[in-house]
Amino acid sequence: MTRQAVAKHLSALRAAGLVEAERNGREVRYRLTPEPLGGALAWLVTVGAQWDERLERLRRHLGGNRPGSPPGRSSPR
């Protein structure tokens, strides 16, 4: 990855509020600001749980694993 590409990525992260920049002479030090990611994380958890429920219903509908059984083992036929 080129220096220019790194600078462009850091600029985008800074614009999104995900990093803070602190200039010290010729150096610029970046620090992660994780607070803005809280909303995204909450959304991912919610959507992930919804997909888990949907996939479990599909698995039961197709005659796959019973709820609570270990993954990779199908129910007896």
C-alpha positions in Angstrom: 0.0 0.0 0.0 1.5 3.4 -1.0 1.9 6.3 1.4 -0.6 8.2 -0.6 -3.2 5.5 -0.2 -2.6 5.3 3.6 -3.0 9.1 3.8 -6.2 8.9 1.8 -7.7 6.2 4.0 -6.7 8.1 7.2 -8.3 11.2 5.8 -11.6 9.3 5.1 -11.5 7.8 8.6 -10.9 11.3 10.1 -13.8 12.8 8.1 -16.1 10.0 9.4 -15.1 10.7 12.9 -13.4 7.3 13.5 -9.9 8.7 14.1 -8.5 11.8 15.6 -5.3 13.4 14.3 -2.7 15.1 16.5 0.2 17.0 14.9 3.5 17.0 16.7 6.1 18.8 14.5 6.3 17.0 11.2 4.5 13.9 12.5 0.8 13.3 12.6 -0.4 10.7 15.1 -3.8 9.1 14.7 -5.9 7.7 17.5 -9.0 5.5 17.1 -12.3 7.0 18.4 -14.5 3.9 18.7 -17.6 5.7 20.0 -19.1 6.3 16.6 -18.9 2.5 15.9 -21.4 1.8 18.8 -24.5 2.4 16.6 -23.1 0.2 13.8 -22.3 -2.6 16.2 -25.8 -2.5 17.7 -27.3 -2.7 14.2 -25.0 -5.6 13.3 -26.0 -7.5 16.4 -29.7 -7.0 15.6 -29.4 -8.0 12.0 -27.2 -11.0 12.9 -29.8 -12.2 15.4 -32.6 -11.9 12.8 -30.6 -13.9 10.2 -29.9 -16.6 12.9 -33.6 -16.9 13.5 -34.5 -17.0 9.8 -31.8 -19.6 9.0 -33.0 -21.8 12.0 -36.6 -21.7 10.7 -35.3 -22.6 7.2 -33.2 -25.5 8.6 -36.3 -26.8 10.5 -38.5 -26.4 7.4 -36.0 -28.4 5.3 -35.7 -31.1 7.9 -32.2 -30.3 9.0 -30.9 -29.9 12.6 -33.2 -29.8 15.5 -33.0 -26.6 17.6 -30.2 -26.8 20.1 -28.4 -29.7 18.4 -24.7 -29.3 17.5 -24.0 -27.8 14.1 -23.0 -30.3 11.4 -25.2 -33.1 12.6 -28.5 -33.7 10.9 -31.4 -35.3 12.7 -32.2 -39.0 12.1 -34.5 -39.8 9.3 
